[in-house]
Amino acid sequence: MSQSATRQTVLQLYRSMQREANKFSSYNFREYSKRRIALGFRENKLATPDQTKDLIVQSQNDYEMLKRQATINSLYAHRKVVVE
């Protein structure tokens, strides 16, 4: 995979994960997910190409898990927090 294709894949994955995190109905889950995603990508910014391939696979699995969690979270009603 070329460097630009890898960069494009990583950016697409980052944006998808952030969009999915915004689907949480609970403020605390939503903000935690967004922070955790940004921190995880920032921590691995200087990874080697081999590490990047492994991290992309791991992030895709995390994205699928995030989608499931957001769906489950939206099934259960809750009261809004003051900051919402």
N, CA, C and O atoms as a Maestro MAE file, in Angstrom:
{
 s_m_m2io_version
 :::
 2.0.0
}

f_m_ct {
 s_m_title
 :::
 protein
 m_atom[336] {
  # First column is atom index #
  i_m_mmod_type
  r_m_x_coord
  r_m_y_coord
  r_m_z_coord
  i_m_residue_number
  s_m_chain_name
  s_m_pdb_residue_name
  s_m_pdb_atom_name
  i_m_atomic_number
  :::
  1 25 0.847 -1.165 0.000 1 A "MET " " N  " 7
  2 3 0.000 0.000 0.000 1 A "MET " " CA " 6
  3 2 0.899 1.237 0.000 1 A "MET " " C  " 6
  4 15 1.845 1.316 0.784 1 A "MET " " O  " 8
  5 25 0.611 2.192 -0.866 2 A "SER " " N  " 7
  6 3 1.441 3.388 -0.935 2 A "SER " " CA " 6
  7 2 1.171 4.296 0.264 2 A "SER " " C  " 6
  8 15 0.177 4.145 0.974 2 A "SER " " O  " 8
  9 25 2.070 5.223 0.462 3 A "GLN " " N  " 7
  10 3 1.960 6.122 1.612 3 A "GLN " " CA " 6
  11 2 0.686 6.962 1.551 3 A "GLN " " C  " 6
  12 15 0.016 7.140 2.568 3 A "GLN " " O  " 8
  13 25 0.344 7.484 0.362 4 A "SER " " N  " 7
  14 3 -0.853 8.315 0.247 4 A "SER " " CA " 6
  15 2 -2.124 7.489 0.434 4 A "SER " " C  " 6
  16 15 -3.103 7.971 1.003 4 A "SER " " O  " 8
  17 25 -2.108 6.245 -0.047 5 A "ALA " " N  " 7
  18 3 -3.272 5.376 0.137 5 A "ALA " " CA " 6
  19 2 -3.438 5.026 1.609 5 A "ALA " " C  " 6
  20 15 -4.558 4.978 2.118 5 A "ALA " " O  " 8
  21 25 -2.322 4.782 2.295 6 A "THR " " N  " 7
  22 3 -2.377 4.487 3.724 6 A "THR " " CA " 6
  23 2 -2.899 5.692 4.487 6 A "THR " " C  " 6
  24 15 -3.754 5.558 5.362 6 A "THR " " O  " 8
  25 25 -2.385 6.863 4.156 7 A "ARG " " N  " 7
  26 3 -2.834 8.094 4.821 7 A "ARG " " CA " 6
  27 2 -4.325 8.304 4.601 7 A "ARG " " C  " 6
  28 15 -5.052 8.669 5.525 7 A "ARG " " O  " 8
  29 25 -4.771 8.074 3.380 8 A "GLN " " N  " 7
  30 3 -6.181 8.238 3.056 8 A "GLN " " CA " 6
  31 2 -7.036 7.239 3.836 8 A "GLN " " C  " 6
  32 15 -8.108 7.594 4.324 8 A "GLN " " O  " 8
  33 25 -6.580 6.017 3.955 9 A "THR " " N  " 7
  34 3 -7.297 4.988 4.710 9 A "THR " " CA " 6
  35 2 -7.396 5.364 6.179 9 A "THR " " C  " 6
  36 15 -8.454 5.223 6.793 9 A "THR " " O  " 8
  37 25 -6.294 5.842 6.738 10 A "VAL " " N  " 7
  38 3 -6.275 6.230 8.153 10 A "VAL " " CA " 6
  39 2 -7.216 7.407 8.390 10 A "VAL " " C  " 6
  40 15 -7.979 7.398 9.356 10 A "VAL " " O  " 8
  41 25 -7.174 8.414 7.526 11 A "LEU " " N  " 7
  42 3 -8.056 9.572 7.688 11 A "LEU " " CA " 6
  43 2 -9.523 9.185 7.547 11 A "LEU " " C  " 6
  44 15 -10.372 9.673 8.292 11 A "LEU " " O  " 8
  45 25 -9.818 8.313 6.597 12 A "GLN " " N  " 7
  46 3 -11.190 7.852 6.410 12 A "GLN " " CA " 6
  47 2 -11.671 7.090 7.644 12 A "GLN " " C  " 6
  48 15 -12.805 7.270 8.088 12 A "GLN " " O  " 8
  49 25 -10.821 6.257 8.184 13 A "LEU " " N  " 7
  50 3 -11.154 5.494 9.383 13 A "LEU " " CA " 6
  51 2 -11.364 6.423 10.575 13 A "LEU " " C  " 6
  52 15 -12.296 6.230 11.355 13 A "LEU " " O  " 8
  53 25 -10.509 7.422 10.719 14 A "TYR " " N  " 7
  54 3 -10.636 8.397 11.811 14 A "TYR " " CA " 6
  55 2 -11.971 9.140 11.714 14 A "TYR " " C  " 6
  56 15 -12.695 9.260 12.703 14 A "TYR " " O  " 8
  57 25 -12.285 9.630 10.528 15 A "ARG " " N  " 7
  58 3 -13.547 10.365 10.343 15 A "ARG " " CA " 6
  59 2 -14.757 9.476 10.601 15 A "ARG " " C  " 6
  60 15 -15.725 9.908 11.226 15 A "ARG " " O  " 8
  61 25 -14.705 8.247 10.126 16 A "SER " " N  " 7
  62 3 -15.814 7.312 10.339 16 A "SER " " CA " 6
  63 2 -16.018 7.033 11.819 16 A "SER " " C  " 6
  64 15 -17.150 6.987 12.300 16 A "SER " " O  " 8
  65 25 -14.921 6.849 12.536 17 A "MET " " N  " 7
  66 3 -15.027 6.581 13.969 17 A "MET " " CA " 6
  67 2 -15.580 7.798 14.712 17 A "MET " " C  " 6
  68 15 -16.388 7.646 15.627 17 A "MET " " O  " 8
  69 25 -15.154 8.992 14.329 18 A "GLN " " N  " 7
  70 3 -15.680 10.200 14.980 18 A "GLN " " CA " 6
  71 2 -17.174 10.367 14.684 18 A "GLN " " C  " 6
  72 15 -17.945 10.731 15.572 18 A "GLN " " O  " 8
  73 25 -17.581 10.101 13.441 19 A "ARG " " N  " 7
  74 3 -19.006 10.181 13.097 19 A "ARG " " CA " 6
  75 2 -19.818 9.187 13.909 19 A "ARG " " C  " 6
  76 15 -20.905 9.502 14.391 19 A "ARG " " O  " 8
  77 25 -19.283 7.997 14.053 20 A "GLU " " N  " 7
  78 3 -19.983 6.953 14.809 20 A "GLU " " CA " 6
  79 2 -20.054 7.328 16.285 20 A "GLU " " C  " 6
  80 15 -21.065 7.070 16.937 20 A "GLU " " O  " 8
  81 25 -19.008 7.924 16.814 21 A "ALA " " N  " 7
  82 3 -19.003 8.354 18.218 21 A "ALA " " CA " 6
  83 2 -20.066 9.418 18.460 21 A "ALA " " C  " 6
  84 15 -20.643 9.478 19.546 21 A "ALA " " O  " 8
  85 25 -20.331 10.253 17.469 22 A "ASN " " N  " 7
  86 3 -21.357 11.290 17.610 22 A "ASN " " CA " 6
  87 2 -22.766 10.712 17.675 22 A "ASN " " C  " 6
  88 15 -23.703 11.429 18.023 22 A "ASN " " O  " 8
  89 25 -22.934 9.452 17.354 23 A "LYS " " N  " 7
  90 3 -24.254 8.823 17.372 23 A "LYS " " CA " 6
  91 2 -24.673 8.356 18.762 23 A "LYS " " C  " 6
  92 15 -25.827 7.978 18.964 23 A "LYS " " O  " 8
  93 25 -23.743 8.378 19.727 24 A "PHE " " N  " 7
  94 3 -24.116 8.003 21.091 24 A "PHE " " CA " 6
  95 2 -25.128 9.005 21.621 24 A "PHE " " C  " 6
  96 15 -24.947 10.214 21.470 24 A "PHE " " O  " 8
  97 25 -26.192 8.510 22.241 25 A "SER " " N  " 7
  98 3 -27.179 9.420 22.808 25 A "SER " " CA " 6
  99 2 -26.729 9.943 24.164 25 A "SER " " C  " 6
  100 15 -27.187 11.000 24.596 25 A "SER " " O  " 8
  101 25 -25.857 9.236 24.831 26 A "SER " " N  " 7
  102 3 -25.345 9.637 26.140 26 A "SER " " CA " 6
  103 2 -24.136 10.558 25.978 26 A "SER " " C  " 6
  104 15 -23.166 10.213 25.302 26 A "SER " " O  " 8
  105 25 -24.206 11.716 26.599 27 A "TYR " " N  " 7
  106 3 -23.126 12.701 26.511 27 A "TYR " " CA " 6
  107 2 -21.792 12.117 26.966 27 A "TYR " " C  " 6
  108 15 -20.775 12.287 26.293 27 A "TYR " " O  " 8
  109 25 -21.794 11.433 28.102 28 A "ASN " " N  " 7
  110 3 -20.543 10.896 28.650 28 A "ASN " " CA " 6
  111 2 -19.900 9.874 27.720 28 A "ASN " " C  " 6
  112 15 -18.691 9.923 27.496 28 A "ASN " " O  " 8
  113 25 -20.686 8.952 27.177 29 A "PHE " " N  " 7
  114 3 -20.150 7.966 26.237 29 A "PHE " " CA " 6
  115 2 -19.637 8.648 24.970 29 A "PHE " " C  " 6
  116 15 -18.579 8.300 24.446 29 A "PHE " " O  " 8
  117 25 -20.409 9.627 24.488 30 A "ARG " " N  " 7
  118 3 -20.058 10.328 23.251 30 A "ARG " " CA " 6
  119 2 -18.718 11.057 23.403 30 A "ARG " " C  " 6
  120 15 -17.822 10.908 22.571 30 A "ARG " " O  " 8
  121 25 -18.596 11.835 24.460 31 A "GLU " " N  " 7
  122 3 -17.368 12.612 24.658 31 A "GLU " " CA " 6
  123 2 -16.170 11.721 24.968 31 A "GLU " " C  " 6
  124 15 -15.062 11.993 24.506 31 A "GLU " " O  " 8
  125 25 -16.379 10.665 25.741 32 A "TYR " " N  " 7
  126 3 -15.285 9.735 26.035 32 A "TYR " " CA " 6
  127 2 -14.788 9.087 24.743 32 A "TYR " " C  " 6
  128 15 -13.582 8.993 24.511 32 A "TYR " " O  " 8
  129 25 -15.719 8.645 23.910 33 A "SER " " N  " 7
  130 3 -15.335 7.983 22.657 33 A "SER " " CA " 6
  131 2 -14.558 8.929 21.754 33 A "SER " " C  " 6
  132 15 -13.538 8.546 21.179 33 A "SER " " O  " 8
  133 25 -15.033 10.151 21.627 34 A "LYS " " N  " 7
  134 3 -14.351 11.113 20.772 34 A "LYS " " CA " 6
  135 2 -12.942 11.412 21.277 34 A "LYS " " C  " 6
  136 15 -11.999 11.489 20.490 34 A "LYS " " O  " 8
  137 25 -12.803 11.580 22.592 35 A "ARG " " N  " 7
  138 3 -11.485 11.828 23.180 35 A "ARG " " CA " 6
  139 2 -10.556 10.642 22.975 35 A "ARG " " C  " 6
  140 15 -9.391 10.806 22.613 35 A "ARG " " O  " 8
  141 25 -11.082 9.448 23.210 36 A "ARG " " N  " 7
  142 3 -10.280 8.223 23.116 36 A "ARG " " CA " 6
  143 2 -9.812 7.974 21.680 36 A "ARG " " C  " 6
  144 15 -8.681 7.545 21.454 36 A "ARG " " O  " 8
  145 25 -10.691 8.245 20.715 37 A "ILE " " N  " 7
  146 3 -10.333 8.083 19.300 37 A "ILE " " CA " 6
  147 2 -9.208 9.048 18.933 37 A "ILE " " C  " 6
  148 15 -8.204 8.647 18.344 37 A "ILE " " O  " 8
  149 25 -9.382 10.322 19.284 38 A "ALA " " N  " 7
  150 3 -8.364 11.326 18.960 38 A "ALA " " CA " 6
  151 2 -7.032 10.983 19.620 38 A "ALA " " C  " 6
  152 15 -5.980 11.089 18.989 38 A "ALA " " O  " 8
  153 25 -7.072 10.576 20.876 39 A "LEU " " N  " 7
  154 3 -5.847 10.231 21.591 39 A "LEU " " CA " 6
  155 2 -5.161 9.013 20.970 39 A "LEU " " C  " 6
  156 15 -3.942 9.001 20.802 39 A "LEU " " O  " 8
  157 25 -5.939 8.003 20.635 40 A "GLY " " N  " 7
  158 3 -5.372 6.798 20.033 40 A "GLY " " CA " 6
  159 2 -4.688 7.069 18.706 40 A "GLY " " C  " 6
  160 15 -3.606 6.546 18.442 40 A "GLY " " O  " 8
  161 25 -5.311 7.880 17.877 41 A "PHE " " N  " 7
  162 3 -4.706 8.197 16.583 41 A "PHE " " CA " 6
  163 2 -3.484 9.093 16.766 41 A "PHE " " C  " 6
  164 15 -2.489 8.943 16.057 41 A "PHE " " O  " 8
  165 25 -3.558 10.022 17.713 42 A "ARG " " N  " 7
  166 3 -2.431 10.913 17.967 42 A "ARG " " CA " 6
  167 2 -1.221 10.137 18.498 42 A "ARG " " C  " 6
  168 15 -0.085 10.416 18.115 42 A "ARG " " O  " 8
  169 25 -1.467 9.166 19.379 43 A "GLU " " N  " 7
  170 3 -0.376 8.368 19.950 43 A "GLU " " CA " 6
  171 2 0.366 7.572 18.877 43 A "GLU " " C  " 6
  172 15 1.571 7.347 18.990 43 A "GLU " " O  " 8
  173 25 -0.342 7.153 17.853 44 A "ASN " " N  " 7
  174 3 0.250 6.293 16.824 44 A "ASN " " CA " 6
  175 2 0.600 7.046 15.545 44 A "ASN " " C  " 6
  176 15 0.792 6.438 14.492 44 A "ASN " " O  " 8
  177 25 0.682 8.350 15.641 45 A "LYS " " N  " 7
  178 3 0.957 9.176 14.470 45 A "LYS " " CA " 6
  179 2 2.313 8.855 13.829 45 A "LYS " " C  " 6
  180 15 2.449 8.918 12.607 45 A "LYS " " O  " 8
  181 25 3.295 8.518 14.633 46 A "LEU " " N  " 7
  182 3 4.650 8.283 14.123 46 A "LEU " " CA " 6
  183 2 4.986 6.801 14.000 46 A "LEU " " C  " 6
  184 15 6.155 6.421 14.068 46 A "LEU " " O  " 8
  185 25 3.983 5.974 13.821 47 A "ALA " " N  " 7
  186 3 4.202 4.525 13.708 47 A "ALA " " CA " 6
  187 2 4.891 4.195 12.383 47 A "ALA " " C  " 6
  188 15 4.758 4.920 11.396 47 A "ALA " " O  " 8
  189 25 5.619 3.098 12.387 48 A "THR " " N  " 7
  190 3 6.281 2.630 11.166 48 A "THR " " CA " 6
  191 2 5.224 2.052 10.216 48 A "THR " " C  " 6
  192 15 4.109 1.760 10.649 48 A "THR " " O  " 8
  193 25 5.557 1.884 8.928 49 A "PRO " " N  " 7
  194 3 4.582 1.328 7.981 49 A "PRO " " CA " 6
  195 2 4.046 -0.052 8.388 49 A "PRO " " C  " 6
  196 15 2.863 -0.336 8.199 49 A "PRO " " O  " 8
  197 25 4.905 -0.901 8.939 50 A "ASP " " N  " 7
  198 3 4.434 -2.219 9.382 50 A "ASP " " CA " 6
  199 2 3.472 -2.091 10.557 50 A "ASP " " C  " 6
  200 15 2.447 -2.771 10.612 50 A "ASP " " O  " 8
  201 25 3.812 -1.218 11.490 51 A "GLN " " N  " 7
  202 3 2.926 -0.986 12.632 51 A "GLN " " CA " 6
  203 2 1.608 -0.379 12.164 51 A "GLN " " C  " 6
  204 15 0.544 -0.705 12.690 51 A "GLN " " O  " 8
  205 25 1.686 0.500 11.177 52 A "THR " " N  " 7
  206 3 0.488 1.168 10.672 52 A "THR " " CA " 6
  207 2 -0.504 0.160 10.114 52 A "THR " " C  " 6
  208 15 -1.706 0.284 10.346 52 A "THR " " O  " 8
  209 25 -0.018 -0.834 9.384 53 A "LYS " " N  " 7
  210 3 -0.914 -1.862 8.835 53 A "LYS " " CA " 6
  211 2 -1.641 -2.600 9.951 53 A "LYS " " C  " 6
  212 15 -2.848 -2.830 9.866 53 A "LYS " " O  " 8
  213 25 -0.905 -2.971 11.001 54 A "ASP " " N  " 7
  214 3 -1.518 -3.656 12.141 54 A "ASP " " CA " 6
  215 2 -2.510 -2.746 12.863 54 A "ASP " " C  " 6
  216 15 -3.577 -3.189 13.287 54 A "ASP " " O  " 8
  217 25 -2.149 -1.472 12.997 55 A "LEU " " N  " 7
  218 3 -3.026 -0.522 13.680 55 A "LEU " " CA " 6
  219 2 -4.303 -0.264 12.885 55 A "LEU " " C  " 6
  220 15 -5.365 -0.044 13.468 55 A "LEU " " O  " 8
  221 25 -4.204 -0.290 11.560 56 A "ILE " " N  " 7
  222 3 -5.397 -0.109 10.728 56 A "ILE " " CA " 6
  223 2 -6.366 -1.262 10.953 56 A "ILE " " C  " 6
  224 15 -7.568 -1.042 11.097 56 A "ILE " " O  " 8
  225 25 -5.858 -2.482 10.984 57 A "VAL " " N  " 7
  226 3 -6.709 -3.656 11.227 57 A "VAL " " CA " 6
  227 2 -7.355 -3.558 12.608 57 A "VAL " " C  " 6
  228 15 -8.548 -3.821 12.762 57 A "VAL " " O  " 8
  229 25 -6.566 -3.183 13.604 58 A "GLN " " N  " 7
  230 3 -7.095 -3.048 14.960 58 A "GLN " " CA " 6
  231 2 -8.154 -1.943 15.019 58 A "GLN " " C  " 6
  232 15 -9.182 -2.103 15.677 58 A "GLN " " O  " 8
  233 25 -7.906 -0.832 14.338 59 A "SER " " N  " 7
  234 3 -8.858 0.278 14.331 59 A "SER " " CA " 6
  235 2 -10.148 -0.093 13.613 59 A "SER " " C  " 6
  236 15 -11.223 0.358 14.009 59 A "SER " " O  " 8
  237 25 -10.062 -0.898 12.575 60 A "GLN " " N  " 7
  238 3 -11.274 -1.351 11.890 60 A "GLN " " CA " 6
  239 2 -12.116 -2.222 12.813 60 A "GLN " " C  " 6
  240 15 -13.344 -2.131 12.806 60 A "GLN " " O  " 8
  241 25 -11.464 -3.062 13.604 61 A "ASN " " N  " 7
  242 3 -12.191 -3.869 14.589 61 A "ASN " " CA " 6
  243 2 -12.817 -2.977 15.658 61 A "ASN " " C  " 6
  244 15 -13.950 -3.208 16.078 61 A "ASN " " O  " 8
  245 25 -12.077 -1.955 16.096 62 A "ASP " " N  " 7
  246 3 -12.606 -1.015 17.082 62 A "ASP " " CA " 6
  247 2 -13.791 -0.234 16.510 62 A "ASP " " C  " 6
  248 15 -14.747 0.067 17.225 62 A "ASP " " O  " 8
  249 25 -13.721 0.087 15.228 63 A "TYR " " N  " 7
  250 3 -14.818 0.800 14.564 63 A "TYR " " CA " 6
  251 2 -16.093 -0.045 14.563 63 A "TYR " " C  " 6
  252 15 -17.181 0.461 14.839 63 A "TYR " " O  " 8
  253 25 -15.951 -1.322 14.253 64 A "GLU " " N  " 7
  254 3 -17.112 -2.218 14.275 64 A "GLU " " CA " 6
  255 2 -17.701 -2.305 15.685 64 A "GLU " " C  " 6
  256 15 -18.921 -2.301 15.853 64 A "GLU " " O  " 8
  257 25 -16.836 -2.383 16.693 65 A "MET " " N  " 7
  258 3 -17.295 -2.428 18.074 65 A "MET " " CA " 6
  259 2 -18.004 -1.123 18.443 65 A "MET " " C  " 6
  260 15 -19.030 -1.145 19.123 65 A "MET " " O  " 8
  261 25 -17.466 -0.001 18.001 66 A "LEU " " N  " 7
  262 3 -18.058 1.302 18.276 66 A "LEU " " CA " 6
  263 2 -19.450 1.407 17.659 66 A "LEU " " C  " 6
  264 15 -20.365 1.957 18.271 66 A "LEU " " O  " 8
  265 25 -19.609 0.878 16.443 67 A "LYS " " N  " 7
  266 3 -20.923 0.877 15.796 67 A "LYS " " CA " 6
  267 2 -21.929 0.083 16.619 67 A "LYS " " C  " 6
  268 15 -23.063 0.523 16.811 67 A "LYS " " O  " 8
  269 25 -21.518 -1.087 17.105 68 A "ARG " " N  " 7
  270 3 -22.416 -1.911 17.928 68 A "ARG " " CA " 6
  271 2 -22.779 -1.195 19.222 68 A "ARG " " C  " 6
  272 15 -23.940 -1.199 19.630 68 A "ARG " " O  " 8
  273 25 -21.800 -0.584 19.864 69 A "GLN " " N  " 7
  274 3 -22.054 0.108 21.122 69 A "GLN " " CA " 6
  275 2 -22.981 1.301 20.929 69 A "GLN " " C  " 6
  276 15 -23.857 1.544 21.760 69 A "GLN " " O  " 8
  277 25 -22.799 2.043 19.852 70 A "ALA " " N  " 7
  278 3 -23.657 3.196 19.580 70 A "ALA " " CA " 6
  279 2 -25.091 2.744 19.333 70 A "ALA " " C  " 6
  280 15 -26.034 3.403 19.772 70 A "ALA " " O  " 8
  281 25 -25.261 1.637 18.641 71 A "THR " " N  " 7
  282 3 -26.600 1.101 18.390 71 A "THR " " CA " 6
  283 2 -27.263 0.679 19.691 71 A "THR " " C  " 6
  284 15 -28.425 1.006 19.935 71 A "THR " " O  " 8
  285 25 -26.539 -0.038 20.515 72 A "ILE " " N  " 7
  286 3 -27.086 -0.478 21.803 72 A "ILE " " CA " 6
  287 2 -27.417 0.723 22.675 72 A "ILE " " C  " 6
  288 15 -28.457 0.739 23.333 72 A "ILE " " O  " 8
  289 25 -26.547 1.731 22.689 73 A "ASN " " N  " 7
  290 3 -26.770 2.921 23.499 73 A "ASN " " CA " 6
  291 2 -28.022 3.669 23.058 73 A "ASN " " C  " 6
  292 15 -28.729 4.242 23.888 73 A "ASN " " O  " 8
  293 25 -28.297 3.665 21.764 74 A "SER " " N  " 7
  294 3 -29.467 4.389 21.270 74 A "SER " " CA " 6
  295 2 -30.774 3.655 21.565 74 A "SER " " C  " 6
  296 15 -31.848 4.250 21.472 74 A "SER " " O  " 8
  297 25 -30.698 2.379 21.917 75 A "LEU " " N  " 7
  298 3 -31.907 1.611 22.216 75 A "LEU " " CA " 6
  299 2 -32.502 1.947 23.574 75 A "LEU " " C  " 6
  300 15 -33.693 1.731 23.801 75 A "LEU " " O  " 8
  301 25 -31.694 2.467 24.468 76 A "TYR " " N  " 7
  302 3 -32.142 2.721 25.829 76 A "TYR " " CA " 6
  303 2 -32.218 4.219 26.096 76 A "TYR " " C  " 6
  304 15 -31.238 4.948 25.940 76 A "TYR " " O  " 8
  305 25 -33.406 4.658 26.503 77 A "ALA " " N  " 7
  306 3 -33.628 6.077 26.770 77 A "ALA " " CA " 6
  307 2 -32.936 6.471 28.077 77 A "ALA " " C  " 6
  308 15 -32.777 5.652 28.982 77 A "ALA " " O  " 8
  309 25 -32.539 7.710 28.155 78 A "HIS " " N  " 7
  310 3 -31.923 8.225 29.370 78 A "HIS " " CA " 6
  311 2 -32.247 9.705 29.494 78 A "HIS " " C  " 6
  312 15 -32.663 10.355 28.534 78 A "HIS " " O  " 8
  313 25 -32.046 10.217 30.696 79 A "ARG " " N  " 7
  314 3 -32.267 11.645 30.898 79 A "ARG " " CA " 6
  315 2 -31.044 12.412 30.413 79 A "ARG " " C  " 6
  316 15 -29.916 11.924 30.493 79 A "ARG " " O  " 8
  317 25 -31.283 13.608 29.915 80 A "LYS " " N  " 7
  318 3 -30.183 14.444 29.450 80 A "LYS " " CA " 6
  319 2 -29.407 14.978 30.652 80 A "LYS " " C  " 6
  320 15 -29.979 15.239 31.710 80 A "LYS " " O  " 8
  321 25 -28.107 15.135 30.473 81 A "VAL " " N  " 7
  322 3 -27.241 15.710 31.490 81 A "VAL " " CA " 6
  323 2 -27.293 17.227 31.339 81 A "VAL " " C  " 6
  324 15 -27.625 17.726 30.263 81 A "VAL " " O  " 8
  325 25 -26.976 17.955 32.384 82 A "VAL " " N  " 7
  326 3 -27.046 19.410 32.368 82 A "VAL " " CA " 6
  327 2 -26.209 20.007 31.238 82 A "VAL " " C  " 6
  328 15 -26.622 20.997 30.634 82 A "VAL " " O  " 8
  329 25 -25.054 19.436 30.941 83 A "VAL " " N  " 7
  330 3 -24.177 19.996 29.912 83 A "VAL " " CA " 6
  331 2 -24.707 19.784 28.497 83 A "VAL " " C  " 6
  332 15 -24.193 20.382 27.552 83 A "VAL " " O  " 8
  333 25 -25.712 18.953 28.341 84 A "GLU " " N  " 7
  334 3 -26.275 18.737 27.006 84 A "GLU " " CA " 6
  335 2 -27.242 19.845 26.745 84 A "GLU " " C  " 6
  336 15 -27.854 19.891 25.678 84 A "GLU " " O  " 8
  :::
 }
 m_bond[335] {
  # First column is bond index #
  i_m_from
  i_m_to
  i_m_order
  :::
  1 1 2 1
  2 2 3 1
  3 3 4 2
  4 3 5 1
  5 5 6 1
  6 6 7 1
  7 7 8 2
  8 7 9 1
  9 9 10 1
  10 10 11 1
  11 11 12 2
  12 11 13 1
  13 13 14 1
  14 14 15 1
  15 15 16 2
  16 15 17 1
  17 17 18 1
  18 18 19 1
  19 19 20 2
  20 19 21 1
  21 21 22 1
  22 22 23 1
  23 23 24 2
  24 23 25 1
  25 25 26 1
  26 26 27 1
  27 27 28 2
  28 27 29 1
  29 29 30 1
  30 30 31 1
  31 31 32 2
  32 31 33 1
  33 33 34 1
  34 34 35 1
  35 35 36 2
  36 35 37 1
  37 37 38 1
  38 38 39 1
  39 39 40 2
  40 39 41 1
  41 41 42 1
  42 42 43 1
  43 43 44 2
  44 43 45 1
  45 45 46 1
  46 46 47 1
  47 47 48 2
  48 47 49 1
  49 49 50 1
  50 50 51 1
  51 51 52 2
  52 51 53 1
  53 53 54 1
  54 54 55 1
  55 55 56 2
  56 55 57 1
  57 57 58 1
  58 58 59 1
  59 59 60 2
  60 59 61 1
  61 61 62 1
  62 62 63 1
  63 63 64 2
  64 63 65 1
  65 65 66 1
  66 66 67 1
  67 67 68 2
  68 67 69 1
  69 69 70 1
  70 70 71 1
  71 71 72 2
  72 71 73 1
  73 73 74 1
  74 74 75 1
  75 75 76 2
  76 75 77 1
  77 77 78 1
  78 78 79 1
  79 79 80 2
  80 79 81 1
  81 81 82 1
  82 82 83 1
  83 83 84 2
  84 83 85 1
  85 85 86 1
  86 86 87 1
  87 87 88 2
  88 87 89 1
  89 89 90 1
  90 90 91 1
  91 91 92 2
  92 91 93 1
  93 93 94 1
  94 94 95 1
  95 95 96 2
  96 95 97 1
  97 97 98 1
  98 98 99 1
  99 99 100 2
  100 99 101 1
  101 101 102 1
  102 102 103 1
  103 103 104 2
  104 103 105 1
  105 105 106 1
  106 106 107 1
  107 107 108 2
  108 107 109 1
  109 109 110 1
  110 110 111 1
  111 111 112 2
  112 111 113 1
  113 113 114 1
  114 114 115 1
  115 115 116 2
  116 115 117 1
  117 117 118 1
  118 118 119 1
  119 119 120 2
  120 119 121 1
  121 121 122 1
  122 122 123 1
  123 123 124 2
  124 123 125 1
  125 125 126 1
  126 126 127 1
  127 127 128 2
  128 127 129 1
  129 129 130 1
  130 130 131 1
  131 131 132 2
  132 131 133 1
  133 133 134 1
  134 134 135 1
  135 135 136 2
  136 135 137 1
  137 137 138 1
  138 138 139 1
  139 139 140 2
  140 139 141 1
  141 141 142 1
  142 142 143 1
  143 143 144 2
  144 143 145 1
  145 145 146 1
  146 146 147 1
  147 147 148 2
  148 147 149 1
  149 149 150 1
  150 150 151 1
  151 151 152 2
  152 151 153 1
  153 153 154 1
  154 154 155 1
  155 155 156 2
  156 155 157 1
  157 157 158 1
  158 158 159 1
  159 159 160 2
  160 159 161 1
  161 161 162 1
  162 162 163 1
  163 163 164 2
  164 163 165 1
  165 165 166 1
  166 166 167 1
  167 167 168 2
  168 167 169 1
  169 169 170 1
  170 170 171 1
  171 171 172 2
  172 171 173 1
  173 173 174 1
  174 174 175 1
  175 175 176 2
  176 175 177 1
  177 177 178 1
  178 178 179 1
  179 179 180 2
  180 179 181 1
  181 181 182 1
  182 182 183 1
  183 183 184 2
  184 183 185 1
  185 185 186 1
  186 186 187 1
  187 187 188 2
  188 187 189 1
  189 189 190 1
  190 190 191 1
  191 191 192 2
  192 191 193 1
  193 193 194 1
  194 194 195 1
  195 195 196 2
  196 195 197 1
  197 197 198 1
  198 198 199 1
  199 199 200 2
  200 199 201 1
  201 201 202 1
  202 202 203 1
  203 203 204 2
  204 203 205 1
  205 205 206 1
  206 206 207 1
  207 207 208 2
  208 207 209 1
  209 209 210 1
  210 210 211 1
  211 211 212 2
  212 211 213 1
  213 213 214 1
  214 214 215 1
  215 215 216 2
  216 215 217 1
  217 217 218 1
  218 218 219 1
  219 219 220 2
  220 219 221 1
  221 221 222 1
  222 222 223 1
  223 223 224 2
  224 223 225 1
  225 225 226 1
  226 226 227 1
  227 227 228 2
  228 227 229 1
  229 229 230 1
  230 230 231 1
  231 231 232 2
  232 231 233 1
  233 233 234 1
  234 234 235 1
  235 235 236 2
  236 235 237 1
  237 237 238 1
  238 238 239 1
  239 239 240 2
  240 239 241 1
  241 241 242 1
  242 242 243 1
  243 243 244 2
  244 243 245 1
  245 245 246 1
  246 246 247 1
  247 247 248 2
  248 247 249 1
  249 249 250 1
  250 250 251 1
  251 251 252 2
  252 251 253 1
  253 253 254 1
  254 254 255 1
  255 255 256 2
  256 255 257 1
  257 257 258 1
  258 258 259 1
  259 259 260 2
  260 259 261 1
  261 261 262 1
  262 262 263 1
  263 263 264 2
  264 263 265 1
  265 265 266 1
  266 266 267 1
  267 267 268 2
  268 267 269 1
  269 269 270 1
  270 270 271 1
  271 271 272 2
  272 271 273 1
  273 273 274 1
  274 274 275 1
  275 275 276 2
  276 275 277 1
  277 277 278 1
  278 278 279 1
  279 279 280 2
  280 279 281 1
  281 281 282 1
  282 282 283 1
  283 283 284 2
  284 283 285 1
  285 285 286 1
  286 286 287 1
  287 287 288 2
  288 287 289 1
  289 289 290 1
  290 290 291 1
  291 291 292 2
  292 291 293 1
  293 293 294 1
  294 294 295 1
  295 295 296 2
  296 295 297 1
  297 297 298 1
  298 298 299 1
  299 299 300 2
  300 299 301 1
  301 301 302 1
  302 302 303 1
  303 303 304 2
  304 303 305 1
  305 305 306 1
  306 306 307 1
  307 307 308 2
  308 307 309 1
  309 309 310 1
  310 310 311 1
  311 311 312 2
  312 311 313 1
  313 313 314 1
  314 314 315 1
  315 315 316 2
  316 315 317 1
  317 317 318 1
  318 318 319 1
  319 319 320 2
  320 319 321 1
  321 321 322 1
  322 322 323 1
  323 323 324 2
  324 323 325 1
  325 325 326 1
  326 326 327 1
  327 327 328 2
  328 327 329 1
  329 329 330 1
  330 330 331 1
  331 331 332 2
  332 331 333 1
  333 333 334 1
  334 334 335 1
  335 335 336 2
  :::
 }
}
